[in-house]
Structures are given as C-alpha cells and as structure tokens.
Amino acid sequence: MDWTNVAVASITVVGTLGGGIVTQAFAIRSKRIDAKVQRDNRAEELRELARKEATDEKRAVYADLNTTAHSCRTAIRHYLDEKSGGRTPDLVRFEEAREALRVSYSRAQMVVSDRALDFASEVNRCLDIAHRTALELDEDDAAEVAALYRFLDDSVGFGVRLLRRAIREDLGIEPGADADLGSRLVSLRGMRHEFVGRERPDVPAQQLDDLG
C-alpha cells in the first residue's frame, strides 16, 4: 500500500470537508451579522419615527395652544364690547373660547418643556382672571371697564405674544434660552399682580398668585 497516496487522499478529504464546514460557519455568521444589522436599522427607524411623531404632536399642541389663547382673549374683548355697549353678550361663544383654552392647556401640560410651561401657565392665569372679571363686571362702572380693557389690550395681549415667542423658542425656531424672554415673563406676572391687587393693595404677591 502506498501510504503517501493514502495520506494525500486523506488530507484532500479532510481539507474538502473542513473547507465546507468553515464556509458554512462563515455563511451562518454572515447571516447573523446581516440579521443584527437589519434589527439595528429597524430599531433606529422606529426610534426616528417615534421622535418625529413626538415632534409633530408637540407642534400640533403648541399651535392649538397659541390659537386658543389668542381666540380666548378676542372672545373676552368681544364680550366686554357687548356688555359695556348695552348689548346682550354672546355668553356661549365666550364660554366656549375659555373651555377650548382649558382643554388645550391641559394637553400642553403633558408635552411642553418646563420653561415653556411657565409662560403657558402665566398666560392661562391672566386669561382666567380676565374671564372672571368680565363675567362679574358692572358695566356701569366706567373705571372698572377701562381697567379691564387696559388689562386685555396691554397685559394679556403682551402675554399672548410672549407665549408665542416661548413656543417658537421651545420648537427651535427662535434662539434658545432668551434671558430677555424670562425678564418679560416677570413683567407679565407683575402686571397681573397689579391688576388683581388694584382693590387688594395689602395682599402679598404670593396670595395674589393663589387668587389666580
């Protein structure tokens, strides 16, 4: 027997079998890598989709908050125009506008940043005060009527514009962390305290906050 031939044949067989096994192992490993890459890509696509949906939802909530705040101020002013002008106010429209803002503000509380929420909360308070004051107002009291008009036109109007700026900042449309925006919020809060405290001059600012 030619052992050399046997050895060569054995090596050939082992090499062929071994090569097949190695090739198969590489193929399995390659499939596993491909599957992992696909899973990672899919996971990233899902994360990106979730981020986009969250951003879209945030934009929609902010747009609604901006619209309802503006509409609520307009409705209060129309109500005041009618009441002080001797006409019967449209109470349904008046209350619907306030309720729409309440709903919008509640939604916004779940998605807005803490900074933007400070502005939304202050504007909501100002509008709530204007709403209650308009309901309780004696239309024959010229001084009170004039005071509410000033509050709506100056303070609340300023607040609604300020809220829009804060929303744009939070969405990345405006430059971020505008220090001047924060000082204007303080000014708005002072305007509210002044309006609420015009008949309560001895009430501390903290208690004025509790009042609305």
Secondary structure, DSSP 4 states (H G I P E B T S, - for coil): --HHHHHHHHHHHHHHHHHHHHHHHHHHHHHHHHHHHHHHHHHHHHHHHHHHHHHHHHHHHHHHHHHHHHHHHHHHHHHHHHHHTTSPP-HHHHHHHHHHHHHHHHHHHTTS-HHHHHHHHHHHHHHHHHHHHHHH--TT-HHHHHHHHHIIIIIIHHHHHHHHHHHHHHTTSSPSS-HHHHHHHHHHHHHHHHHHGGG-TTS-HHHHHHH-
